[in-house]
């Protein structure tokens, strides 16, 4: 059993987490006209890298979404980063 | 050399000294009409059908490791065509039909055993959905039946029929033409037949990049030099995204590990392939007696060819509820393959977006059963530069047009 670090709850069982997608994608502005190709790229296309990857995950019990940087071959988790910024 | 019972008998008397190499190991030529990247089942079948049906063509298969060392040698060998959508049934039933004649066609015993497959239903509501699935499969033009509990018990008495089971068995969807085959033999049979038709099979030769001239793919860069080609076909399963990146194309694919297990050999106890979506496990028995067990995908995207423990526990836990007699059977081996999962759990066949480069990928967890059809259709695409009627719905453009073939949703499981 692997454990992932939730930025808010600390080390937790991997079964508590769900993969949500690759990070760095920006949702097209749907108030404007979006081409089918751009919408398809946003919805479906990814880099799916072998090795270091930067992804969005959710910790199901606390419902926080965060960035997880890990290696898809060794499965080592390199870093988890909150998406939230502190209010300032 | 033609394989036959007579040849086997003669070699038995002669100390097995007369067997010759099943295929050559040629050095790559500088140029081919068609180069196929990936020496698994799909790549080798593609080469065979190119040479057989579309020749004369100069064809090469380039493989970074050994033949059938990826998912072709890592699956649970199930062959079936019990799909919900007509497009899928057309594709997978073409595969079953080709499998039915394959041992004879290739002169190689792939041990295709049409032992039938049970997909168990565990409530009256599931039986209603089962009836819907059976009707859909029949309307799609292939065979399926809905069995009641007594019929399932007569076929597979070792399943858990207790009314107190976690998921009591109410019946099953049955496809009698489904079955299993020897996975290595499928790769080797196609390799031998393709080689005898003049295809160069080049192993230990990794593709490191693509030759692109004027925006068109004109060949591949490999660890054994540049190989030019009129058209290039990619059939690399779980590594499609990684290779696609080298061609500058991004694909709608996520790679996951899919685990499988085999137990110590035991006496024959199950004649069919038995699959319970509720327990998340399926199994069949190999000719050697080992129980070959599979389940769903790992939940963590991965390129590591090994499984993780949560799915291991889920599959084996489900299995011992599904067939409690297996609880004390020892596992011999446990492994994983990297599968290329698309958003709609259906494969991608056709143009890649880079002219000259074509795709055969996205089979996810169901690539083995599709090998003959995948090869047959991909050969057509590579020879003609255009789709076959059966492959057209599986073009990459469906992710732009929105005309998905969502078999994941149709079956209610991750394929």
Boltz contact constraints between the chains, C-beta under 6 A:
constraints:
  - contact:
      token1: [A, 1]
      token2: [B, 309]
      max_distance: 6.0
  - contact:
      token1: [A, 15]
      token2: [B, 310]
      max_distance: 6.0
  - contact:
      token1: [A, 36]
      token2: [B, 400]
      max_distance: 6.0
  - contact:
      token1: [A, 37]
      token2: [B, 400]
      max_distance: 6.0
  - contact:
      token1: [A, 40]
      token2: [B, 399]
      max_distance: 6.0
  - contact:
      token1: [A, 40]
      token2: [B, 400]
      max_distance: 6.0
  - contact:
      token1: [A, 44]
      token2: [B, 252]
      max_distance: 6.0
  - contact:
      token1: [A, 44]
      token2: [B, 343]
      max_distance: 6.0
  - contact:
      token1: [A, 44]
      token2: [B, 399]
      max_distance: 6.0
  - contact:
      token1: [A, 45]
      token2: [B, 250]
      max_distance: 6.0
  - contact:
      token1: [A, 45]
      token2: [B, 252]
      max_distance: 6.0
  - contact:
      token1: [A, 48]
      token2: [B, 241]
      max_distance: 6.0
  - contact:
      token1: [A, 48]
      token2: [B, 253]
      max_distance: 6.0
  - contact:
      token1: [A, 48]
      token2: [B, 254]
      max_distance: 6.0
  - contact:
      token1: [A, 48]
      token2: [B, 255]
      max_distance: 6.0
  - contact:
      token1: [A, 50]
      token2: [B, 242]
      max_distance: 6.0
  - contact:
      token1: [A, 50]
      token2: [B, 303]
      max_distance: 6.0
  - contact:
      token1: [A, 72]
      token2: [B, 302]
      max_distance: 6.0
  - contact:
      token1: [A, 72]
      token2: [B, 303]
      max_distance: 6.0
  - contact:
      token1: [A, 73]
      token2: [B, 303]
      max_distance: 6.0
  - contact:
      token1: [A, 73]
      token2: [B, 304]
      max_distance: 6.0
  - contact:
      token1: [A, 75]
      token2: [B, 304]
      max_distance: 6.0
